Amino acid sequence: MHHEATLIATVAMGFVLAFVFGFAASRLRLPPLIGYLVAGVAVGPFTPGFVADAALAAQLAEMGVILLMFGVGLHFSVADLMAVRRVAIPGAIGQIVLATALGAGLAMVWGWSLGAGLVFGLSLSVASTVVLLRALEDRNALDHPNGRIAVGWLIVEDLVTVLALVLLPALSELLGGRPDPHATPGGSVLLTLGITLLKVAAFVALAVVLGPKVVPWLLKQVARTGSRELFTLSVLAIAMGIAYGSAELFGVSFALGAFFAGVVLNESEFSHRAAANSLPLQDAFAILFFVSVGMLFDPSIVVREPFAIIAVLLVIVLGKSIAALGVVVALGYPVATALTVSASLAQIGEFSFILAGLGKSAGLLPQEAFDLILAGALLSITLNPVCFAAVDMLGPRIAAVKSIRNYGARRLAALQTQLTMLRERTEAREEARSLQMKNLVDLFPIFGHLDHQAREELLVLFQPRMASPGDRVLRKGDRPDAAYFISEGAVQVDVGNRTIRLAQGEFFGEMALLSGERRSADVTAVDFCKFLTLDRRDFRTFLGRYPQLRAHVGELAAERARANRAATEAAAATS
Ligand code: CMP
């Protein structure tokens, strides 16, 4: 069947089977991710039947990683991390060190190299964001301090993974793997490491300094075209472009580039829209990523090494949980919090696959280790609801014990207050924005019938201008540059021998823009004025997109022209 294993066949079979197994998994009350991995196993070379093209699948997986990391960057929130930093940072690092040591210990027992042990241990120590967020969402615990601690903890794990992805190629040779393909020939490991870190620093500096200036500007320009498709495309182009460009120019991993592309976008006012628009594609490629990981899995490991699998599972489910529990309690938080955090993190997923994949390609990890990590992921994700059930059962019993009931309560309450404040601040910001939009309509009834997206677009397009009493805002006979909407103050229009006063909520400067002629009148500020202006190009495109508004503005302009003509004719008749 090899001739069928084209891109289309691989993608089609991947999607169809991912859907079938994903659906089946969710009917069994398991995360669909399990189904995607099983679909991969089904089209993989280790099971009979259709075999997808592994090389193609690996490239699709790489795309999946880029988009996954982009998504992580897009949702990365410094504020979220800072709120829970006191427990999340030491907690995550402590847990990673412990879990890595456990994994490396197992590797030693099995006679693997130290390098293999470290990558193996690290892969077992990082939990899956996809699984954790879903689990917390299902339990309505995302906004609870316990959930926030778990999420912050995961952010630290993500950052550690990113760092490991950057350092692994440079350190690979030292750890007994293949040398870094980007290394300077003949250079020492330290030199390679130094150069890698320098490149990363240069890239990060560039991303942090230039990114927030260039990216929002670019997005604004695209948003002004009003094309949703172009906007989505620009988000993807930024994600893929930065990922690929940074890999080519700086030799940093795709994953790091994509992560920073996400972080840079995250800061812009368009981050919500960027996230919403790119989500379907992120989902699609993430699914292909899981399918291709499944393809690399040799299920015979279950029969060959059942005890090794049990040992790996014990590290993930028990070892990591006990470590997390110990750290959280030691940091002075309640046992219930520690239990929720432990259960949330008692699984591994995408980051482990990414790390294991890199470890394998660097010649550090044996195939067996990869299979064990995958088996561990499949089983720990499946067992995750059981962990939560155990926590639910243990929780009330612990609460019944007097001496530990109140332990850490004060610290948790303090965190709760801090998180509430943080949430209130974000809500206030969002409220300010929706108020801005409401004000826009209250102030300018002409925009009353526009939908939410159109109003948002207007807020992007409007440029503020000001004028003092006596300032000439428009001069008769000039070429038109913009239309003016008066948000404060009043102006006086001098046309022929008439003066007309226009005040807050009214607009001017539209006639010449519509007719393509010169300004028909002088307009002077008679008060301190604030205007919202739409430049010529934006005025035309925006009106072109909203014909009802165009008709409205057109009617008013025609009426003004008629009144001016009538006045001129009347004046001519009397003279
Ligand atoms: P424009 O011709 O671009 O520049 C001068 C502006 O004055 C014009 O657009 C209208 O917005 C405004 N204007 C002209 N005549 C009248 C009128 N009769 N009533 C109100 N506004 C007017």
Residues whose N, C-alpha, C, O or C-beta is under 5 A from the ligand:
A	BS01	CMP	L474 P480 V493 V495 I500 F507 F508 G509 E510 M511 A512 L513 R518 R519 S520 A521 R560 A563 N564
